[in-house]
Amino acid sequence: MTRAAIDAVTDPVTGRRTRPAASRATRRMGRALRLLGLQLVVPCAALATVWWWTGQAGSFYFPPASEVARDFADLWLFDRVGGDVLPSLGRMFAGYAIAVAAGVALGTALGLFRRLRTAADPVVQFLRALPPPALIPFALLLFGAGDGSKVFIIALGTVWPILLNTIDGVRGVEAQQLEAARSFQIPATARLTRIILPAASPRIFAGMRTSLAIAIILMVVSEMVASDNGIGYFVLESQRSFAIPEMWTGIVLLGVLGFVLNWLFLVLEARVLFWHRSLKGNSDA
């Protein structure tokens, strides 16, 4: 008799043969470990290739990875964290928070009211087509060379995915749900917070995740113009002074920050939208 047959038991109600919870947990753990190993194969192989190639290339523009790693530890663990990393993250999160608040509020209003959406659509399409870096001179005139101009550029560039996804999410709420809520005389505020926003939240979070990546890009771009600190400023100044290993440490740091922030966002999304994931799991089953 096989181990699977030994582990399997017969459900007294349905008559189906199922495996105990401990066996299922073991299989899930094994599957998770295999997926983790698969995810580590490509990054480790890429890192080993870069480490080997830069070590023997002898290129001025591609210094040995060992030298970049040494400079990374000297610069960012934790010499320049207070002077460059924290100001960059502060500006990025400020602009991102403004974009989330404005995008969700305006997107909800435009999604609920068709006439308002029709009237505002030309303006929205025009503004979203403007490249945010092209507005840096205007931002400098309006806010000066301080943090205000950088926060403005980040907020302006990151609001559109959130806004458009919120509009689509609100418009996608089933009409039967809203009609049932009206028939039970549920107040408009309760309909908004208990039905509309929860139903639209998967689309809203999808826009927020896209905007997070855009916020990192605009953080760097805005710091490369009229700035005296920040990661983008450091990368540009290192390139101008031909400090190539230091320049690469800034680029690596941006990649690490992007990876960590995306991972944290996915953890938050999984906690907030646990009900949505369970529904998807049930539908897939």
N, C-alpha and C positions, 0 to 999 in steps of 0.2 A: 504494500500500500504506500502511495506517495505521501510526502510531507503535506502537500496541499490538501489531500483527502483527509489526512488526520486533523489538520487545523480547521477544516470546514465543518460547520454544524448546520442542522436543519432547523429552519424557522418554523415553530409550531403553528403559526397563523397562516403564512403564505405557502409553506411547504418548500420554499427555496433554500438552497444550501448557501450559507454565508460564512465568512471568516470572522473570528473574534476581533474585538476592537484592538487588542494588543498586536495582532498580526497585521491589521490594516495600518496601525501607527508605525510599525516597523517598515512596512513597504513604503509609506510616505517619507519616512526618514531616509531610507535608501535612495528613493527617487530624488529627494532634495540634495543629497550629497552628490549624486551623479550629475545633477544640473549645475551645482556649484563647481564641480571639477571641470565640467565642459566650459563654463564661463571663464575659468582661470586659464585654460589651455592657450587660447589665442593671445590674451594680453601677455602672458609669460613668454610665449614664443616671440611675440613682437619685441618685447623688452630685451630678450636675449639677442635677437638679431641686431637691434639698434646698438646694443652694448658692444657686440663684436665688431660691427661695421665701422662705427665711429672710432673704435680703439685702433684700427689699422688703416683708416682712410687718410689720416694726416691732413684733413681739410680745415682751413681757417674758419669756414662758416659752419662746420659741423664738428665742434670739439668733442673729445672723448666723453662718453656718458659718465664715466667715473669722475671726471673733472666737474661736469655739470651737477652731479649728485653732491659732491663735496661743497661746491659753492651754494647749492640750494640749502644745505644744512647750515652753512655759515650765515646766509642772508635771511632766511625765512623761519629758522628755528632758534631764536625768535627775535632776531635783531630788528627787522623792519616791519614787524607785525603792527606795532602801534603807529608807526609813521606812514605806512602805505596800505596795509591790508584792511585795518579797521576803518579808515576813512572811505576806502572804496566800497566796502560792504555796507557802511552806513548810508552812503549816497544811493547805492543800488536798492537796498531794502526800502528806503524812503520813496524813491520813484516807483518801485514795484507796488508798494502799499497804496499809493495814490492811484495807480492804474487799476488795481483790483477794486478799490472802492468806487471809482468813477465808472469803470467798465460794467460792474454788476448793477449799479444803480441806473445808469442810462440804458443799459441793455434790457433791464427788466421793464422800464417804462416804454421803450420802443417796441419790445416784444408784445406788450399787453395792448397797446393802442395802435391800431392799423393806420389811422390817419396821421398820427404823429410820426410813425415809422416812414410812411410815404413822403411826408414833407421833409424829414431829416435825411433821407437816403442820399440825395445828391451831395450834401455837405459831408456826410460820413465817407462816401466813396472818394471825394476829392481830398479830404484830409488824410485818409489812410494811404493814399497814393504818394504822399510827400515823403521822401526819404528823410528820416530824422537827422542824420548827419548834415544834411543840407541846411537845417535850421539852427545849427550851432552858432553862426554869426548873429542871427536874430536873438538867440538865447543870451549871448554875451552882451548884446546891446540892452536887453530887457532886464537881466538879472546880474550882470557883471561877471567877473571871472571867478566868483566864489562857488559854493556848493549849489546855490539856487539854479544856475544855468544847467548844471549836470543833472540834477534831479528832474528838471523840466524836460530835458531831452530823453531821459530814461522813461519817465512817465508817458510822454507823448508817443514814444515808439512801442511801448509794451501794452498800451490800452486796447489796441485794435483786436487782437485775437480774443481777449476776454470779452470785449463788447459784442463782437459778432457771434461768438459761441453762446453768450447769454441770450441774445436775441433768438437764435435758433432753438436753444433749449426751452425758452419760455413759450415760443410758438408751437413747440412740439408737445406741450402738455395736452393730454386727451380731453376733448371737449366734454365727454361724458362725465369725467371727474368734476369739472367746473360746474356743469349743470346740476349734478347731484349735490354739490356743496351749496349752490344757490337755493335749490329746493329745500334744503334743510336749514336755510337762513343762517349759514355760517358767515360771520363778518368778513369784510374784504381783507382786513389785516391778517386774520387767521387763514384765509384762503391763500394769501401770498406766502406766509411763513410756513404753513403746514402742507401745502399742496404744490404750489407753483415752483417755489425755489428748490424744495427737495427733488421734484421731478426734473428740474433743469440742472441740478448740481453736477451730474456726470459731464455734461457739455461744458459747464463753467470751469470745472477742474481741468478739462482737456485744454481749454484756452489759457488757463493760468500756468499750466506746465509749459506750453509753447512760449508764453510771455516770459517765463523765468529765464529761458535760454537767451531770448532777445535782450533781456535786461543785462545779462552779463556782457554781451557784445557791446551794447551801448554804453555800459559803464567804462569799458576800455577805450572806446572811441572818444567819449566825452573828455576823458582824462588826458588824451594826447594833444589837446588844444587848450592853451591858456590855463595850465595847471602846474602846481608845484609839489604835488604828492599823488599817491595812488599807484596801483599796479600798472595801469596803462602808461602813466608818466614814467615809471621806472623802466618799462620795456623800451619805450621810445628813446629815453636818455641813454640807456645802455647801448642801443643800436647806433646812436649818433656818436658816442665815444668809442665805438668799436670794441666794447666789452661784450663779446659774443657769448661766452659762457654765462655771464650774468643775465643777458637778454633771454637765453634759453631757460634759465631758472624761472623767470617771470612767466614765460609761456607755459612751462610745466605746472606752475602754481595755478594758473587760470584753468588748466584742464582738470586739476585735482579739485578745485573749488566747484567747477561745473558738475563734476561727477558726484561730489558729496551733497551739493544742494539738490540735485535731481533725486538722489537716493532718499534724502530727508523728505522731499516733497512726496515721493511715492509712499513712504511710510505714513505721512499725514493723510494722504488720499485714501489709503487702505483703511485707516481708522475711521475717517469721516464717512466714507462710502461703503462701509462693510455690508450694509443692507443690499446695495446694488450688486456687489460681488456675489453675495449669497443667491440673489435672484438669477444672476447669470449662470451660477453653478447649477442651480436647480433646473434651469431651462436646458443646459447642456446635457444634464443627466437624462 
